[in-house]
Amino acid sequence: MINSNKFIKELFKNQISHLLVVPCSFSKGLINACINNSDLIEYIPCASEAIACSIASGLVMSGKKPIVIVQSSGLTNMGSCLTSLSNPYNIFFPIICSWRTYKEGDSEIQHKHLAINLCELINSYGYEYEKLTNKMSDALQQVNRSFSKKNILLIDKETFSNCDLDKIHSVNLSFFPKRSSYLSLLNKLIKSEKKLVCIGTTGNTSREMYSIMEGNANFYMTGNMGGALSLGLGSALAGKKTLICGGDAEFVMHLGGLTTTGRYGEKVFIIYIIFDNEVNKSTGGQNTYQKHINYLDLAKSSGWTTTRSVIKSLPDFETELKKIFKKIKGLYFLHVKCNLDNDYPRPTASEIINSKYSFK
Ligand SMILES: Cc1ncc(C[n+]2csc(CCOP(=O)(O)OP(=O)(O)O)c2C)c(N)n1
């Protein structure tokens, strides 16, 4: 196991300038160590892996030494950047990628395909791969070598030691109700909405919905991060009243879904609720650093109807939803601030595979 804190300090001595990150729980220690030491190496939280690789390319072209840190599911997102920018233009930078595994029957079915086929995918991009060793000096050499060849460095759960985030970087959400409280209320409010399709996005949102919102026509999506809104547009274009529960990190991953949907306000009925807990709760609570975004303005300018202000209480949540449920058509966007919940169990594999994923 590599000591995360020491590794960051060594990377700094090796002139590494930036860490571009879409979090994974396997690299949590390394990410936390980087955030704690962001005076040494700049920490850049990225909305998607495609964005991380494009930024890294620009940094390399400008003489900097960035590292990209992602999980295996994110390698699919970076395909276009790697094959059509980095590859033809020979732009090299290390990519540290956690290789998610899968056991038959596990509910993490989003990792099933790449658990077996990741190496083939990497090769098909024109890249090589190697396992990052657990020995600091060797790992540093592997990182340095990856600035002169197309290389992906694979890690597992045990590669980096745990590292707690310094208190100064943790968020205080204690003023807001927990998402579970909003979901319990939502569950009551939709009881009379018999035909409503409810979609929960990857991460903790789906897990909480699974525990709290059983019995409705729900789809708890695991994987396809960033795709919940567009999945909902598909169901809405097919005539379903659709409600989507998203998270702040997942919302920005494929933000174009918001603008595409914005065209169809007169044709469909969609409610999108962004449950904003300011962190990537499901991958270890890394801050999303998105306070600069005005989600309501973003939605409004993309063609959505929004509330006048951000929702921060259960009564406001109830009032707004009751108003929206009286409508027949339109796109309704709610920005809801919520506190962190304890961990909820994942939907079981059979729950995901066998049932509830037909909206018919
Ligand atoms: C393409 C891709 N990249 C990264 C991940 C790992 N991942 C799963 S959930 C998640 C964060 C979700 O955070 P947010 O949307 O804020 O919801 P929260 O878990 O905080 O409720 C990440 C980064 C993934 N599943 N897919």
The ligand as an ORCA input file, in Angstrom:
! r2SCAN-3c Opt
* xyz 1 1
  C     -18.636      7.848    -15.538
  C     -18.551      7.703    -14.046
  N     -17.597      8.378    -13.375
  C     -17.507      8.275    -12.026
  C     -18.380      7.483    -11.331
  C     -18.252      7.324     -9.829
  N     -19.344      7.961     -9.112
  C     -20.461      7.290     -8.743
  S     -21.526      8.217     -7.914
  C     -20.495      9.560     -7.994
  C     -20.800     10.848     -7.306
  C     -22.218     11.194     -7.229
  O     -22.337     12.383     -6.492
  P     -23.679     13.199     -6.479
  O     -24.301     13.201     -7.804
  O     -23.393     14.515     -5.884
  O     -24.636     12.331     -5.544
  P     -24.442     11.895     -4.013
  O     -23.727     10.582     -4.047
  O     -23.717     12.972     -3.306
  O     -25.811     11.716     -3.521
  C     -19.333      9.261     -8.703
  C     -18.239     10.212     -8.955
  C     -19.361      6.805    -12.087
  N     -20.281      6.015    -11.504
  N     -19.414      6.932    -13.413
*
